[in-house]
Amino acid sequence: MSALAHEAMCDPGLDEVLWQAWKAMDLPEGYRAEIIEGSIEVSPTGRRRHTVLVYRLRRAFEAHLEGSGLAVYQDGNVIHARKVCIPDLFVGPEDLEEIPDEEGLGVDATRVPLVAEIVSPGKDAHRRDHIHKRRRYALAGIPVYVVIDDFDDEGTVTVFSDPDPDKGTYATKTTVSYGTPVTVPDGPAKGLVIGEEVTRP
């Protein structure tokens, strides 16, 4: 099923119910909620290794973006068509007030040039980051999506680029194993090499 067909099958009434339920949620500290693929998904914040990878990747992005007028953010609501993703990292303008969503609950995903996820253990987490969030980010037209996955074989880094918002896919996907550097091909971090300085144990 194409992403457009999937979107067409979603009940706009359900979208509104999920949106209102999400806005009303009061989660305990250490949990976050996202609206993905027709449901609200609640997940815990990451383990120590997850935190380490986020920190290293953020430092690499910040060094690359210095002086660009862009900044790197963690755990913010990235909203598109009343769907909410909370990427581990995203790039946006230094003043996020420039790209608010309609209700001021997060930022407009169509104005975000790059997102990154660090995959947590488990099949659900793998599916969420590699399939469901990839589709959501492509539908929003986010130019670059980076996925670091400790649990894919011995570890992989995947960079998706060239989104097709009509199909909810990325035309380009580059996956490398840990130990092999990968270069971000597009967007604000174009030319940044992600390698062992980020993924090392």
MOJOCOR-V27433 format. One record per residue. N is the residue number from 0. RES is the residue in one small letter. PHI is phi in whole degrees, 0 to 359 (NA if undefined). OMEGA is omega in degrees with one decimal (* if undefined). NEAR is the number of other C-alpha atoms within 10 Angstrom. Layout:
n->N res->RES phi->PHI omega->OMEGA near->NEAR
n->N res->RES phi->PHI omega->OMEGA near->NEAR
This chain:
n->0 res->m phi->NA omega->179.4 near->5
n->1 res->s phi->288 omega->179.0 near->11
n->2 res->a phi->297 omega->178.6 near->17
n->3 res->l phi->296 omega->177.9 near->13
n->4 res->a phi->297 omega->178.8 near->10
n->5 res->h phi->298 omega->179.2 near->13
n->6 res->e phi->297 omega->-179.1 near->14
n->7 res->a phi->295 omega->-178.6 near->10
n->8 res->m phi->284 omega->179.6 near->9
n->9 res->c phi->293 omega->-179.9 near->12
n->10 res->d phi->284 omega->-179.9 near->11
n->11 res->p phi->300 omega->175.5 near->12
n->12 res->g phi->295 omega->177.5 near->9
n->13 res->l phi->295 omega->177.4 near->12
n->14 res->d phi->304 omega->-179.1 near->17
n->15 res->e phi->292 omega->178.6 near->13
n->16 res->v phi->299 omega->179.3 near->12
n->17 res->l phi->298 omega->-179.8 near->20
n->18 res->w phi->299 omega->-179.3 near->19
n->19 res->q phi->293 omega->178.6 near->12
n->20 res->a phi->295 omega->179.0 near->12
n->21 res->w phi->298 omega->-178.5 near->19
n->22 res->k phi->296 omega->-176.7 near->11
n->23 res->a phi->272 omega->-175.5 near->9
n->24 res->m phi->293 omega->176.0 near->10
n->25 res->d phi->230 omega->-174.4 near->10
n->26 res->l phi->276 omega->173.5 near->10
n->27 res->p phi->292 omega->179.1 near->8
n->28 res->e phi->303 omega->179.5 near->8
n->29 res->g phi->97 omega->178.4 near->9
n->30 res->y phi->232 omega->176.1 near->12
n->31 res->r phi->219 omega->-177.9 near->17
n->32 res->a phi->235 omega->179.0 near->19
n->33 res->e phi->229 omega->173.0 near->21
n->34 res->i phi->257 omega->-176.3 near->20
n->35 res->i phi->222 omega->173.0 near->18
n->36 res->e phi->54 omega->172.3 near->16
n->37 res->g phi->76 omega->176.6 near->14
n->38 res->s phi->207 omega->173.8 near->14
n->39 res->i phi->266 omega->179.6 near->16
n->40 res->e phi->252 omega->178.1 near->15
n->41 res->v phi->254 omega->-179.7 near->12
n->42 res->s phi->219 omega->178.2 near->13
n->43 res->p phi->283 omega->173.1 near->12
n->44 res->t phi->292 omega->-169.3 near->15
n->45 res->g phi->287 omega->174.8 near->17
n->46 res->r phi->284 omega->-177.1 near->10
n->47 res->r phi->303 omega->-178.7 near->9
n->48 res->r phi->300 omega->177.2 near->13
n->49 res->h phi->302 omega->180.0 near->19
n->50 res->t phi->297 omega->179.0 near->13
n->51 res->v phi->298 omega->-179.5 near->15
n->52 res->l phi->296 omega->177.4 near->22
n->53 res->v phi->300 omega->-179.1 near->21
n->54 res->y phi->299 omega->-178.5 near->16
n->55 res->r phi->295 omega->-179.6 near->15
n->56 res->l phi->294 omega->178.8 near->21
n->57 res->r phi->299 omega->179.0 near->22
n->58 res->r phi->299 omega->179.5 near->14
n->59 res->a phi->296 omega->178.0 near->17
n->60 res->f phi->297 omega->-177.3 near->21
n->61 res->e phi->298 omega->178.5 near->18
n->62 res->a phi->297 omega->-178.2 near->11
n->63 res->h phi->290 omega->-174.2 near->16
n->64 res->l phi->269 omega->-175.8 near->18
n->65 res->e phi->306 omega->178.8 near->10
n->66 res->g phi->82 omega->-176.0 near->9
n->67 res->s phi->272 omega->-174.5 near->11
n->68 res->g phi->85 omega->178.4 near->10
n->69 res->l phi->250 omega->179.9 near->17
n->70 res->a phi->224 omega->179.7 near->18
n->71 res->v phi->250 omega->-176.7 near->18
n->72 res->y phi->238 omega->178.9 near->18
n->73 res->q phi->241 omega->167.4 near->16
n->74 res->d phi->53 omega->175.3 near->13
n->75 res->g phi->258 omega->179.0 near->16
n->76 res->n phi->284 omega->175.6 near->21
n->77 res->v phi->251 omega->-165.3 near->26
n->78 res->i phi->242 omega->175.9 near->27
n->79 res->h phi->211 omega->176.9 near->21
n->80 res->a phi->53 omega->179.3 near->15
n->81 res->r phi->59 omega->169.0 near->18
n->82 res->k phi->246 omega->-174.5 near->22
n->83 res->v phi->234 omega->169.9 near->26
n->84 res->c phi->243 omega->176.6 near->23
n->85 res->i phi->239 omega->-178.9 near->21
n->86 res->p phi->293 omega->176.6 near->22
n->87 res->d phi->298 omega->175.9 near->24
n->88 res->l phi->219 omega->167.4 near->22
n->89 res->f phi->213 omega->179.4 near->26
n->90 res->v phi->256 omega->177.2 near->25
n->91 res->g phi->205 omega->178.1 near->23
n->92 res->p phi->296 omega->179.2 near->17
n->93 res->e phi->301 omega->175.8 near->13
n->94 res->d phi->250 omega->-177.3 near->10
n->95 res->l phi->292 omega->175.6 near->15
n->96 res->e phi->298 omega->178.7 near->11
n->97 res->e phi->288 omega->-175.1 near->12
n->98 res->i phi->227 omega->179.9 near->17
n->99 res->p phi->289 omega->168.9 near->16
n->100 res->d phi->279 omega->-173.2 near->20
n->101 res->e phi->302 omega->-174.2 near->13
n->102 res->e phi->255 omega->177.5 near->8
n->103 res->g phi->72 omega->-178.0 near->12
n->104 res->l phi->266 omega->-178.7 near->14
n->105 res->g phi->186 omega->178.7 near->20
n->106 res->v phi->239 omega->179.7 near->23
n->107 res->d phi->286 omega->-175.9 near->22
n->108 res->a phi->300 omega->-178.3 near->29
n->109 res->t phi->291 omega->179.5 near->20
n->110 res->r phi->252 omega->-179.7 near->20
n->111 res->v phi->262 omega->-175.0 near->21
n->112 res->p phi->273 omega->-177.7 near->20
n->113 res->l phi->201 omega->172.7 near->25
n->114 res->v phi->229 omega->178.0 near->25
n->115 res->a phi->218 omega->177.0 near->23
n->116 res->e phi->232 omega->171.0 near->22
n->117 res->i phi->252 omega->-172.7 near->24
n->118 res->v phi->286 omega->175.0 near->22
n->119 res->s phi->274 omega->179.6 near->22
n->120 res->p phi->292 omega->175.2 near->15
n->121 res->g phi->109 omega->-179.0 near->9
n->122 res->k phi->296 omega->-179.6 near->9
n->123 res->d phi->297 omega->179.3 near->11
n->124 res->a phi->295 omega->178.2 near->15
n->125 res->h phi->299 omega->-179.6 near->17
n->126 res->r phi->297 omega->-178.8 near->13
n->127 res->r phi->299 omega->-174.6 near->17
n->128 res->d phi->280 omega->-175.8 near->22
n->129 res->h phi->276 omega->-175.7 near->18
n->130 res->i phi->242 omega->-172.1 near->12
n->131 res->h phi->293 omega->-179.9 near->14
n->132 res->k phi->290 omega->176.5 near->20
n->133 res->r phi->302 omega->178.9 near->24
n->134 res->r phi->297 omega->-178.4 near->23
n->135 res->r phi->298 omega->-178.6 near->25
n->136 res->y phi->293 omega->177.3 near->29
n->137 res->a phi->292 omega->177.8 near->27
n->138 res->l phi->300 omega->178.0 near->24
n->139 res->a phi->280 omega->179.7 near->23
n->140 res->g phi->78 omega->178.5 near->25
n->141 res->i phi->293 omega->-169.7 near->25
n->142 res->p phi->297 omega->-175.2 near->22
n->143 res->v phi->224 omega->176.8 near->29
n->144 res->y phi->230 omega->-179.1 near->26
n->145 res->v phi->251 omega->178.3 near->25
n->146 res->v phi->235 omega->174.1 near->20
n->147 res->i phi->251 omega->-171.6 near->29
n->148 res->d phi->229 omega->176.7 near->25
n->149 res->d phi->295 omega->-168.3 near->21
n->150 res->f phi->254 omega->176.2 near->14
n->151 res->d phi->264 omega->-172.2 near->14
n->152 res->d phi->54 omega->179.4 near->9
n->153 res->e phi->265 omega->-180.0 near->10
n->154 res->g phi->113 omega->179.8 near->15
n->155 res->t phi->222 omega->168.7 near->18
n->156 res->v phi->241 omega->179.0 near->23
n->157 res->t phi->239 omega->176.0 near->20
n->158 res->v phi->240 omega->174.5 near->22
n->159 res->f phi->260 omega->177.3 near->24
n->160 res->s phi->210 omega->-179.9 near->24
n->161 res->d phi->61 omega->-177.4 near->19
n->162 res->p phi->287 omega->170.9 near->23
n->163 res->d phi->243 omega->-176.5 near->18
n->164 res->p phi->298 omega->179.3 near->19
n->165 res->d phi->291 omega->-178.5 near->13
n->166 res->k phi->260 omega->-177.5 near->15
n->167 res->g phi->68 omega->-179.6 near->21
n->168 res->t phi->225 omega->171.5 near->22
n->169 res->y phi->250 omega->-178.6 near->23
n->170 res->a phi->286 omega->-175.8 near->11
n->171 res->t phi->239 omega->177.3 near->12
n->172 res->k phi->224 omega->177.0 near->13
n->173 res->t phi->237 omega->179.1 near->14
n->174 res->t phi->240 omega->176.5 near->16
n->175 res->v phi->231 omega->175.1 near->15
n->176 res->s phi->281 omega->174.1 near->19
n->177 res->y phi->308 omega->-177.3 near->22
n->178 res->g phi->101 omega->176.6 near->16
n->179 res->t phi->252 omega->-179.0 near->13
n->180 res->p phi->288 omega->175.1 near->18
n->181 res->v phi->230 omega->-178.1 near->19
n->182 res->t phi->256 omega->175.7 near->14
n->183 res->v phi->292 omega->-170.6 near->21
n->184 res->p phi->273 omega->-169.9 near->18
n->185 res->d phi->207 omega->174.3 near->17
n->186 res->g phi->76 omega->-173.8 near->16
n->187 res->p phi->292 omega->179.7 near->19
n->188 res->a phi->260 omega->-179.6 near->20
n->189 res->k phi->307 omega->179.3 near->13
n->190 res->g phi->94 omega->178.2 near->13
n->191 res->l phi->291 omega->178.1 near->18
n->192 res->v phi->261 omega->176.5 near->18
n->193 res->i phi->257 omega->-177.0 near->23
n->194 res->g phi->218 omega->-172.9 near->18
n->195 res->e phi->295 omega->178.3 near->12
n->196 res->e phi->296 omega->176.5 near->14
n->197 res->v phi->265 omega->-168.0 near->20
n->198 res->t phi->266 omega->-176.6 near->21
n->199 res->r phi->302 omega->178.0 near->11
n->200 res->p phi->298 omega->* near->9
